[in-house]
Amino acid sequence: MNMERNVPEGVKNYVYALNFPTLIKIKVCEVYSQLDLTSDFRKKGRKKIICYCLHQAYLALGFGSIDVMFIAERVGLEKPAANAAIAAKPKYKTGYTSISATIPLPDMIRNFGDCVIGLDKTDIDVAIELFDLIIKKNPALLTEQARPLVAAFLLYYTKLNGRHVDGDDLADAFNLKYANISSLCNEISKIAPTLPQNINENTEINSVIII
């Protein structure tokens, strides 16, 4: 969120007016803040720049390949222009490193846990360790697609800790149906291992036995 301070107010207003989940908009501003662009290029190429940032935001949050038209239609670009914008990453790149691969699951948990659920660093570290325990208990979970798996795990983790998360907000952030997230969450609940008492002595989760 601090990186948004480096994003012009007009750009932030433009980004936040677009029809994308809030988490994506936050990531777009983060990517934009790391680009070194002339003021003239910022004005003339705003839609293309935002298109590039949107594409990078989806990749950074673990969405893998994203339909270019899905982005282009919401930004107001024709598909050729959108493709050109995404392909022109060296033109925008200075301190920012473009993403071309899917993000690891622990990093997805960290990103979404922070921005969607509001977990602090300690909670996120505990959540990732718990996720690792669950996967070791049932490796077959890795056959699930990354986004539904992370969404379901975070829902499970919030329920485990008595936290409230709005189902619509969660589904919107992951671009999934809440019913599907909830169903997979129930599967995780059935196979979750007993949690070692020493996983983290500073968190309430220590007193919980997962069955």
GUDORO-286154 format. One record per residue: residue number from 1; x, y, z of N, C-alpha, C in turn; residue in one letter. Coordinates in steps of 0.2 Angstrom, whole numbers, plus 5000, padded with zeros to 4 digits. Layout:
# residues N
[atom NUM,[X,Y,Z],[X,Y,Z],[X,Y,Z],"A"];
...
//
This chain:
# residues 211
[atom 1,[5004,4994,5000],[5000,5000,5000],[5004,5006,5000],"M"];
[atom 2,[5010,5006,5003],[5014,5012,5004],[5017,5014,4997],"N"];
[atom 3,[5017,5010,4992],[5020,5011,4985],[5015,5016,4982],"M"];
[atom 4,[5008,5016,4984],[5003,5020,4981],[5005,5027,4981],"E"];
[atom 5,[5009,5029,4986],[5011,5036,4987],[5015,5039,4981],"R"];
[atom 6,[5018,5034,4977],[5022,5036,4971],[5018,5036,4965],"N"];
[atom 7,[5011,5035,4966],[5007,5035,4960],[5003,5041,4960],"V"];
[atom 8,[5003,5045,4954],[4999,5051,4953],[4992,5050,4955],"P"];
[atom 9,[4989,5055,4958],[4982,5054,4961],[4977,5053,4955],"E"];
[atom 10,[4979,5056,4949],[4974,5055,4943],[4974,5048,4941],"G"];
[atom 11,[4980,5044,4941],[4981,5037,4939],[4977,5033,4944],"V"];
[atom 12,[4978,5034,4951],[4975,5030,4956],[4967,5031,4955],"K"];
[atom 13,[4965,5037,4954],[4957,5037,4953],[4955,5034,4947],"N"];
[atom 14,[4959,5034,4941],[4958,5030,4935],[4957,5023,4936],"Y"];
[atom 15,[4963,5020,4940],[4963,5013,4941],[4957,5011,4946],"V"];
[atom 16,[4956,5014,4951],[4951,5012,4956],[4944,5013,4953],"Y"];
[atom 17,[4943,5016,4947],[4936,5017,4944],[4935,5011,4939],"A"];
[atom 18,[4940,5007,4938],[4940,5001,4933],[4936,4996,4937],"L"];
[atom 19,[4933,4991,4933],[4929,4986,4935],[4934,4980,4936],"N"];
[atom 20,[4938,4980,4942],[4942,4975,4944],[4942,4974,4951],"F"];
[atom 21,[4943,4968,4954],[4944,4968,4961],[4949,4972,4965],"P"];
[atom 22,[4947,4974,4971],[4951,4979,4974],[4959,4977,4975],"T"];
[atom 23,[4959,4970,4976],[4966,4968,4977],[4970,4969,4970],"L"];
[atom 24,[4967,4968,4965],[4970,4969,4958],[4972,4976,4958],"I"];
[atom 25,[4968,4981,4959],[4969,4988,4959],[4975,4990,4963],"K"];
[atom 26,[4976,4987,4969],[4981,4988,4974],[4988,4986,4970],"I"];
[atom 27,[4988,4980,4967],[4994,4978,4964],[4995,4982,4958],"K"];
[atom 28,[4991,4984,4954],[4992,4988,4948],[4996,4994,4950],"V"];
[atom 29,[4993,4998,4956],[4997,5004,4958],[5004,5002,4960],"C"];
[atom 30,[5005,4996,4963],[5012,4994,4966],[5016,4993,4960],"E"];
[atom 31,[5014,4990,4954],[5018,4989,4948],[5019,4996,4945],"V"];
[atom 32,[5014,5000,4945],[5015,5007,4941],[5020,5011,4945],"Y"];
[atom 33,[5020,5010,4952],[5025,5014,4955],[5032,5013,4954],"S"];
[atom 34,[5033,5007,4951],[5040,5005,4950],[5042,5006,4943],"Q"];
[atom 35,[5038,5009,4939],[5040,5010,4932],[5043,5017,4931],"L"];
[atom 36,[5047,5018,4927],[5050,5025,4926],[5048,5027,4919],"D"];
[atom 37,[5043,5032,4919],[5040,5034,4913],[5040,5042,4913],"L"];
[atom 38,[5041,5045,4907],[5041,5052,4906],[5034,5054,4907],"T"];
[atom 39,[5033,5061,4909],[5026,5063,4910],[5022,5063,4904],"S"];
[atom 40,[5026,5064,4898],[5022,5064,4892],[5019,5058,4890],"D"];
[atom 41,[5024,5052,4891],[5022,5046,4890],[5016,5043,4894],"F"];
[atom 42,[5016,5046,4901],[5011,5044,4906],[5004,5046,4903],"R"];
[atom 43,[5004,5052,4900],[4998,5055,4898],[4995,5051,4891],"K"];
[atom 44,[5000,5051,4886],[4998,5048,4880],[4997,5041,4880],"K"];
[atom 45,[5000,5037,4884],[5000,5030,4884],[4997,5027,4891],"G"];
[atom 46,[4992,5031,4894],[4990,5029,4900],[4986,5022,4900],"R"];
[atom 47,[4982,5021,4895],[4978,5015,4895],[4982,5009,4893],"K"];
[atom 48,[4987,5010,4889],[4992,5004,4888],[4996,5003,4894],"K"];
[atom 49,[4998,5008,4897],[5002,5007,4904],[4998,5003,4909],"I"];
[atom 50,[4992,5005,4910],[4988,5002,4915],[4986,4995,4912],"I"];
[atom 51,[4985,4994,4906],[4984,4987,4903],[4990,4982,4905],"C"];
[atom 52,[4996,4985,4904],[5002,4981,4906],[5002,4980,4913],"Y"];
[atom 53,[5001,4985,4917],[5001,4984,4925],[4996,4979,4927],"C"];
[atom 54,[4990,4979,4924],[4984,4974,4925],[4987,4967,4924],"L"];
[atom 55,[4990,4966,4918],[4992,4960,4916],[4997,4957,4921],"H"];
[atom 56,[5002,4962,4923],[5007,4960,4928],[5004,4958,4935],"Q"];
[atom 57,[4999,4962,4937],[4995,4961,4943],[4992,4954,4944],"A"];
[atom 58,[4989,4952,4939],[4986,4946,4939],[4991,4940,4939],"Y"];
[atom 59,[4997,4941,4935],[5002,4936,4936],[5005,4936,4943],"L"];
[atom 60,[5006,4942,4946],[5009,4942,4952],[5005,4939,4958],"A"];
[atom 61,[4999,4939,4957],[4994,4936,4962],[4992,4929,4960],"L"];
[atom 62,[4996,4926,4955],[4995,4919,4954],[4989,4917,4950],"G"];
[atom 63,[4987,4921,4946],[4981,4920,4941],[4984,4916,4935],"F"];
[atom 64,[4990,4916,4934],[4993,4912,4928],[4991,4916,4922],"G"];
[atom 65,[4990,4913,4916],[4988,4916,4910],[4981,4919,4911],"S"];
[atom 66,[4980,4926,4909],[4974,4929,4909],[4972,4932,4902],"I"];
[atom 67,[4966,4931,4901],[4963,4933,4894],[4964,4940,4893],"D"];
[atom 68,[4968,4942,4888],[4970,4949,4886],[4963,4953,4885],"V"];
[atom 69,[4958,4950,4882],[4952,4953,4880],[4948,4955,4887],"M"];
[atom 70,[4949,4951,4892],[4946,4952,4898],[4949,4959,4901],"F"];
[atom 71,[4955,4960,4900],[4958,4966,4902],[4956,4972,4897],"I"];
[atom 72,[4957,4971,4891],[4957,4976,4886],[4950,4979,4886],"A"];
[atom 73,[4945,4975,4887],[4938,4978,4887],[4936,4982,4892],"E"];
[atom 74,[4939,4981,4898],[4938,4985,4904],[4942,4991,4904],"R"];
[atom 75,[4948,4991,4900],[4952,4997,4900],[4950,5002,4894],"V"];
[atom 76,[4947,4999,4889],[4945,5002,4883],[4950,5002,4877],"G"];
[atom 77,[4953,4996,4877],[4958,4995,4871],[4956,4990,4867],"L"];
[atom 78,[4957,4991,4860],[4956,4985,4856],[4962,4980,4857],"E"];
[atom 79,[4960,4974,4855],[4965,4968,4857],[4972,4969,4854],"K"];
[atom 80,[4973,4971,4848],[4979,4972,4846],[4983,4977,4850],"P"];
[atom 81,[4980,4983,4852],[4983,4988,4856],[4985,4985,4863],"A"];
[atom 82,[4981,4981,4866],[4982,4978,4872],[4988,4973,4872],"A"];
[atom 83,[4988,4969,4866],[4993,4964,4865],[5000,4968,4865],"N"];
[atom 84,[5000,4973,4861],[5006,4977,4860],[5008,4980,4867],"A"];
[atom 85,[5003,4982,4871],[5005,4985,4877],[5009,4980,4882],"A"];
[atom 86,[5006,4974,4882],[5008,4969,4886],[5015,4967,4884],"I"];
[atom 87,[5016,4966,4877],[5022,4964,4874],[5028,4970,4875],"A"];
[atom 88,[5026,4976,4876],[5031,4981,4876],[5034,4982,4883],"A"];
[atom 89,[5034,4977,4887],[5037,4978,4894],[5044,4981,4895],"K"];
[atom 90,[5049,4979,4890],[5055,4982,4891],[5055,4990,4891],"P"];
[atom 91,[5050,4993,4887],[5049,5000,4886],[5047,5003,4893],"K"];
[atom 92,[5044,4999,4897],[5041,5002,4904],[5046,5000,4909],"Y"];
[atom 93,[5051,4995,4908],[5054,4992,4914],[5061,4996,4915],"K"];
[atom 94,[5061,4997,4922],[5068,5000,4925],[5069,4996,4931],"T"];
[atom 95,[5067,4998,4937],[5068,4994,4943],[5063,4988,4943],"G"];
[atom 96,[5058,4988,4939],[5053,4983,4940],[5055,4977,4935],"Y"];
[atom 97,[5054,4971,4938],[5055,4965,4935],[5049,4962,4933],"T"];
[atom 98,[5047,4961,4926],[5041,4958,4924],[5041,4951,4926],"S"];
[atom 99,[5035,4949,4927],[5033,4942,4929],[5031,4938,4923],"I"];
[atom 100,[5033,4932,4922],[5031,4928,4916],[5029,4921,4919],"S"];
[atom 101,[5030,4920,4925],[5028,4913,4928],[5023,4913,4933],"A"];
[atom 102,[5020,4908,4935],[5015,4908,4940],[5019,4908,4947],"T"];
[atom 103,[5016,4912,4951],[5019,4913,4958],[5018,4907,4962],"I"];
[atom 104,[5023,4905,4967],[5022,4899,4971],[5016,4900,4976],"P"];
[atom 105,[5014,4894,4978],[5008,4894,4982],[5009,4898,4989],"L"];
[atom 106,[5015,4897,4992],[5016,4901,4998],[5016,4909,4997],"P"];
[atom 107,[5018,4911,4992],[5018,4918,4990],[5011,4920,4989],"D"];
[atom 108,[5007,4916,4986],[5000,4918,4985],[4996,4918,4991],"M"];
[atom 109,[4998,4914,4996],[4995,4914,5003],[4997,4921,5006],"I"];
[atom 110,[5003,4923,5005],[5006,4929,5008],[5002,4935,5005],"R"];
[atom 111,[5001,4935,4998],[4998,4941,4995],[4991,4942,4997],"N"];
[atom 112,[4987,4936,4996],[4980,4936,4997],[4979,4937,5005],"F"];
[atom 113,[4983,4933,5009],[4982,4934,5016],[4982,4941,5019],"G"];
[atom 114,[4987,4944,5016],[4988,4951,5018],[4983,4956,5015],"D"];
[atom 115,[4982,4956,5009],[4977,4961,5006],[4970,4959,5006],"C"];
[atom 116,[4968,4953,5006],[4961,4951,5007],[4958,4950,5014],"V"];
[atom 117,[4962,4946,5017],[4960,4944,5024],[4963,4949,5029],"I"];
[atom 118,[4968,4952,5028],[4971,4957,5033],[4975,4953,5038],"G"];
[atom 119,[4979,4948,5036],[4983,4944,5041],[4989,4948,5042],"L"];
[atom 120,[4992,4948,5048],[4999,4951,5049],[5004,4946,5047],"D"];
[atom 121,[5010,4948,5048],[5016,4944,5046],[5016,4937,5050],"K"];
[atom 122,[5015,4938,5056],[5015,4932,5061],[5010,4927,5059],"T"];
[atom 123,[5004,4929,5058],[4998,4925,5055],[5000,4922,5049],"D"];
[atom 124,[5002,4926,5044],[5004,4923,5038],[5009,4917,5038],"I"];
[atom 125,[5014,4918,5042],[5019,4913,5043],[5016,4907,5046],"D"];
[atom 126,[5012,4908,5051],[5008,4902,5054],[5004,4898,5048],"V"];
[atom 127,[5001,4902,5045],[4996,4900,5039],[5000,4896,5034],"A"];
[atom 128,[5006,4898,5032],[5010,4895,5027],[5012,4888,5030],"I"];
[atom 129,[5014,4888,5036],[5017,4882,5039],[5011,4877,5040],"E"];
[atom 130,[5005,4879,5042],[4999,4875,5042],[4998,4872,5035],"L"];
[atom 131,[4998,4876,5030],[4997,4874,5023],[5001,4869,5021],"F"];
[atom 132,[5008,4869,5023],[5013,4864,5022],[5011,4858,5025],"D"];
[atom 133,[5009,4858,5031],[5007,4852,5035],[5001,4849,5032],"L"];
[atom 134,[4996,4853,5029],[4990,4850,5026],[4992,4846,5020],"I"];
[atom 135,[4996,4849,5016],[4998,4847,5009],[5002,4840,5010],"I"];
[atom 136,[5006,4840,5016],[5010,4834,5017],[5005,4828,5019],"K"];
[atom 137,[5000,4830,5023],[4995,4825,5025],[4991,4823,5019],"K"];
[atom 138,[4990,4827,5014],[4986,4825,5008],[4989,4828,5002],"N"];
[atom 139,[4994,4826,4999],[4997,4829,4993],[4992,4829,4987],"P"];
[atom 140,[4987,4825,4987],[4982,4826,4981],[4979,4832,4981],"A"];
[atom 141,[4979,4836,4986],[4976,4843,4985],[4980,4847,4980],"L"];
[atom 142,[4986,4846,4979],[4990,4849,4974],[4988,4848,4967],"L"];
[atom 143,[4983,4844,4966],[4980,4843,4959],[4975,4848,4958],"T"];
[atom 144,[4973,4852,4963],[4968,4857,4962],[4971,4863,4959],"E"];
[atom 145,[4968,4867,4956],[4970,4873,4953],[4973,4878,4959],"Q"];
[atom 146,[4978,4882,4958],[4981,4886,4963],[4976,4891,4966],"A"];
[atom 147,[4972,4895,4962],[4968,4900,4965],[4963,4897,4970],"R"];
[atom 148,[4959,4892,4967],[4954,4889,4972],[4957,4886,4978],"P"];
[atom 149,[4963,4883,4977],[4966,4880,4983],[4968,4885,4988],"L"];
[atom 150,[4971,4890,4986],[4973,4896,4991],[4967,4899,4994],"V"];
[atom 151,[4962,4900,4990],[4956,4903,4992],[4952,4899,4998],"A"];
[atom 152,[4952,4893,4996],[4949,4888,5001],[4953,4887,5007],"A"];
[atom 153,[4959,4887,5007],[4964,4887,5013],[4963,4893,5017],"F"];
[atom 154,[4963,4899,5014],[4962,4905,5018],[4955,4905,5021],"L"];
[atom 155,[4950,4903,5018],[4944,4903,5021],[4944,4898,5027],"L"];
[atom 156,[4947,4892,5026],[4948,4887,5032],[4952,4890,5037],"Y"];
[atom 157,[4957,4894,5036],[4961,4897,5041],[4957,4902,5045],"Y"];
[atom 158,[4953,4906,5042],[4950,4912,5045],[4944,4908,5050],"T"];
[atom 159,[4941,4903,5047],[4936,4900,5051],[4939,4897,5057],"K"];
[atom 160,[4945,4894,5056],[4949,4890,5062],[4951,4895,5067],"L"];
[atom 161,[4952,4902,5065],[4954,4907,5070],[4948,4911,5072],"N"];
[atom 162,[4942,4910,5070],[4936,4914,5072],[4936,4920,5069],"G"];
[atom 163,[4939,4921,5063],[4939,4928,5060],[4933,4928,5055],"R"];
[atom 164,[4931,4934,5053],[4926,4934,5048],[4929,4937,5042],"H"];
[atom 165,[4926,4933,5036],[4928,4936,5030],[4922,4936,5026],"V"];
[atom 166,[4921,4941,5022],[4915,4942,5018],[4916,4937,5012],"D"];
[atom 167,[4911,4933,5011],[4911,4928,5006],[4911,4931,4999],"G"];
[atom 168,[4907,4936,4998],[4907,4939,4991],[4914,4943,4990],"D"];
[atom 169,[4917,4946,4995],[4924,4949,4994],[4929,4944,4992],"D"];
[atom 170,[4929,4938,4996],[4933,4933,4994],[4933,4930,4987],"L"];
[atom 171,[4927,4929,4985],[4925,4926,4979],[4927,4931,4973],"A"];
[atom 172,[4926,4938,4975],[4928,4943,4970],[4935,4944,4969],"D"];
[atom 173,[4939,4943,4975],[4946,4944,4975],[4949,4938,4971],"A"];
[atom 174,[4947,4932,4971],[4950,4927,4968],[4946,4925,4961],"F"];
[atom 175,[4941,4929,4959],[4937,4928,4953],[4934,4921,4953],"N"];
[atom 176,[4931,4919,4958],[4929,4912,4959],[4922,4913,4962],"L"];
[atom 177,[4918,4907,4961],[4911,4907,4965],[4913,4905,4972],"K"];
[atom 178,[4909,4908,4977],[4910,4907,4984],[4908,4899,4985],"Y"];
[atom 179,[4903,4897,4982],[4901,4890,4983],[4906,4885,4982],"A"];
[atom 180,[4910,4886,4977],[4916,4882,4975],[4922,4882,4980],"N"];
[atom 181,[4923,4889,4982],[4928,4890,4988],[4926,4886,4994],"I"];
[atom 182,[4920,4887,4996],[4917,4884,5002],[4917,4876,5002],"S"];
[atom 183,[4916,4873,4996],[4916,4866,4995],[4923,4863,4996],"S"];
[atom 184,[4928,4867,4993],[4935,4864,4994],[4937,4865,5001],"L"];
[atom 185,[4935,4871,5004],[4936,4872,5011],[4934,4866,5016],"C"];
[atom 186,[4928,4864,5014],[4925,4858,5018],[4930,4852,5017],"N"];
[atom 187,[4932,4851,5011],[4937,4845,5010],[4943,4846,5014],"E"];
[atom 188,[4946,4852,5014],[4952,4853,5018],[4951,4852,5025],"I"];
[atom 189,[4945,4854,5028],[4943,4853,5035],[4943,4846,5037],"S"];
[atom 190,[4941,4841,5032],[4941,4834,5033],[4947,4831,5034],"K"];
[atom 191,[4952,4833,5030],[4959,4830,5030],[4964,4834,5034],"I"];
[atom 192,[4963,4839,5037],[4968,4843,5040],[4971,4839,5046],"A"];
[atom 193,[4978,4839,5047],[4981,4836,5052],[4980,4839,5059],"P"];
[atom 194,[4982,4835,5064],[4983,4838,5070],[4988,4843,5071],"T"];
[atom 195,[4987,4849,5073],[4992,4854,5073],[4997,4853,5079],"L"];
[atom 196,[5004,4853,5078],[5009,4853,5083],[5008,4859,5088],"P"];
[atom 197,[5009,4858,5094],[5008,4863,5099],[5013,4869,5098],"Q"];
[atom 198,[5019,4867,5096],[5024,4872,5095],[5025,4875,5089],"N"];
[atom 199,[5020,4875,5085],[5020,4878,5078],[5022,4886,5079],"I"];
[atom 200,[5019,4889,5084],[5020,4896,5085],[5017,4898,5092],"N"];
[atom 201,[5022,4899,5097],[5019,4900,5103],[5016,4907,5104],"E"];
[atom 202,[5016,4911,5100],[5013,4918,5101],[5006,4918,5097],"N"];
[atom 203,[5004,4913,5095],[4997,4914,5091],[4992,4909,5095],"T"];
[atom 204,[4986,4912,5094],[4980,4908,5097],[4979,4901,5094],"E"];
[atom 205,[4982,4900,5088],[4981,4894,5085],[4984,4888,5089],"I"];
[atom 206,[4988,4889,5093],[4991,4884,5097],[4987,4880,5101],"N"];
[atom 207,[4981,4883,5103],[4977,4879,5107],[4971,4875,5104],"S"];
[atom 208,[4972,4876,5097],[4967,4872,5093],[4969,4866,5090],"V"];
[atom 209,[4965,4861,5091],[4967,4854,5088],[4963,4853,5082],"I"];
[atom 210,[4966,4853,5076],[4962,4852,5070],[4961,4845,5068],"I"];
[atom 211,[4955,4843,5067],[4953,4836,5066],[4949,4835,5060],"I"];
//
